[in-house]
Amino acid sequence: MDRKTEALNYLKQYPKMAKWMNTCICCGSMGYNPDMPDKITSRDGNGEYNTVFSRNIKKYFSPLRVNDMGMCDICQKYREENH
């Protein structure tokens, strides 16, 4: 299994964590929101606990900031230069 498939399978296991992922609407690049906290907590019937999601997702993805329209910095810069 390649690394990209492994990363996407990891995300499928934790669908609630999709809120911390960004995908550029132009180029399709995917990365985690740079504002994602280092510690993400979860709740179950036994109370609240820290998850390893932040640490693991940073192994698979790079940070990717997108603007209000959903464009990454590279695509936004390209758009500004060519319009």
Sine and cosine of phi, psi and omega as CSV:
sin_phi,cos_phi,sin_psi,cos_psi,sin_omega,cos_omega
0.00,0.00,0.75,-0.66,0.00,-1.00
-0.98,0.20,0.22,-0.98,-0.10,-0.99
-0.90,0.44,-0.62,0.78,-0.01,-1.00
-0.91,0.42,-0.70,0.72,0.03,-1.00
-0.89,0.45,-0.67,0.74,0.03,-1.00
-0.87,0.49,-0.68,0.74,0.01,-1.00
-0.90,0.43,-0.70,0.71,0.00,-1.00
-0.92,0.40,-0.59,0.81,0.07,-1.00
-0.91,0.42,-0.61,0.79,0.05,-1.00
-0.88,0.48,-0.70,0.71,0.02,-1.00
-0.89,0.46,-0.61,0.79,0.01,-1.00
-0.89,0.46,-0.50,0.87,0.01,-1.00
-0.94,0.33,-0.40,0.92,-0.08,-1.00
-0.77,-0.64,0.93,0.37,-0.09,-1.00
-0.88,0.48,-0.46,0.89,0.01,-1.00
-0.92,0.39,-0.33,0.94,-0.02,-1.00
-1.00,0.10,-0.04,1.00,0.01,-1.00
-0.85,0.52,-0.41,0.91,0.00,-1.00
-0.90,0.44,-0.32,0.95,0.00,-1.00
-1.00,-0.08,0.05,1.00,-0.02,-1.00
-0.96,-0.28,0.59,-0.81,0.06,-1.00
-0.86,-0.51,0.60,-0.80,0.10,-0.99
-0.74,-0.67,0.80,-0.60,0.01,-1.00
-0.94,0.33,0.74,-0.67,-0.01,-1.00
-0.95,0.31,-0.31,0.95,-0.03,-1.00
-1.00,-0.04,-0.83,0.56,-0.12,-0.99
-0.99,-0.17,-0.23,0.97,0.03,-1.00
0.99,0.16,0.09,1.00,0.05,-1.00
-0.86,0.51,0.58,-0.81,-0.02,-1.00
-0.81,-0.59,0.67,-0.74,0.02,-1.00
-0.32,-0.95,0.09,-1.00,0.01,-1.00
-1.00,0.02,0.46,-0.89,0.04,-1.00
-0.91,0.41,0.83,-0.56,-0.02,-1.00
-0.87,0.49,-0.31,0.95,0.03,-1.00
-1.00,0.09,0.03,1.00,0.01,-1.00
-0.88,0.48,0.75,-0.66,0.01,-1.00
-0.93,0.37,0.41,-0.91,0.03,-1.00
-0.93,0.37,-0.50,0.87,0.02,-1.00
-0.85,-0.52,0.85,-0.53,0.07,-1.00
-0.92,-0.39,0.78,-0.63,-0.01,-1.00
-0.99,-0.17,0.37,-0.93,0.04,-1.00
-0.70,-0.71,0.39,-0.92,0.03,-1.00
-0.86,-0.51,0.64,-0.77,0.17,-0.98
-0.65,-0.76,-0.20,-0.98,-0.04,-1.00
-0.89,0.46,-0.24,0.97,-0.03,-1.00
-0.97,-0.24,0.17,0.98,0.02,-1.00
0.93,-0.36,-0.27,-0.96,-0.07,-1.00
-0.99,-0.17,0.59,-0.81,0.02,-1.00
-0.52,-0.86,0.41,-0.91,0.06,-1.00
-0.97,0.22,0.64,-0.77,0.05,-1.00
-0.98,-0.19,0.21,-0.98,0.07,-1.00
-0.99,-0.17,0.19,0.98,-0.08,-1.00
-0.83,0.56,-0.77,0.64,-0.05,-1.00
-0.83,0.55,-0.74,0.67,-0.04,-1.00
-0.90,0.44,-0.69,0.72,-0.03,-1.00
-0.93,0.36,-0.67,0.74,-0.06,-1.00
-0.92,0.39,-0.50,0.87,0.03,-1.00
-0.95,0.32,-0.32,0.95,0.10,-1.00
-0.96,0.27,-0.56,0.83,-0.08,-1.00
-1.00,-0.01,-0.54,0.84,-0.15,-0.99
-0.79,-0.62,0.37,-0.93,0.13,-0.99
-0.99,-0.10,0.30,-0.95,0.09,-1.00
-0.92,0.39,0.60,-0.80,0.02,-1.00
-0.60,-0.80,0.94,-0.34,0.05,-1.00
-1.00,-0.03,0.69,-0.73,0.09,-1.00
-0.84,-0.54,0.47,-0.88,0.01,-1.00
-0.99,0.12,-0.11,-0.99,-0.04,-1.00
-0.87,0.48,-0.43,0.90,0.02,-1.00
-1.00,0.04,-0.13,0.99,0.00,-1.00
1.00,-0.04,0.31,0.95,-0.01,-1.00
-0.99,-0.17,0.66,-0.75,0.06,-1.00
-0.96,0.28,0.20,-0.98,-0.04,-1.00
-0.86,0.51,-0.64,0.77,-0.03,-1.00
-0.91,0.42,-0.72,0.69,0.00,-1.00
-0.93,0.37,-0.60,0.80,0.04,-1.00
-0.89,0.46,-0.69,0.72,0.01,-1.00
-0.90,0.44,-0.69,0.73,0.03,-1.00
-0.87,0.50,-0.69,0.72,-0.01,-1.00
-0.88,0.47,-0.69,0.72,-0.02,-1.00
-0.91,0.41,-0.61,0.79,-0.03,-1.00
-0.96,0.29,-0.42,0.91,-0.10,-0.99
-0.94,-0.35,0.24,0.97,0.05,-1.00
-0.77,-0.64,0.00,0.00,0.00,0.00
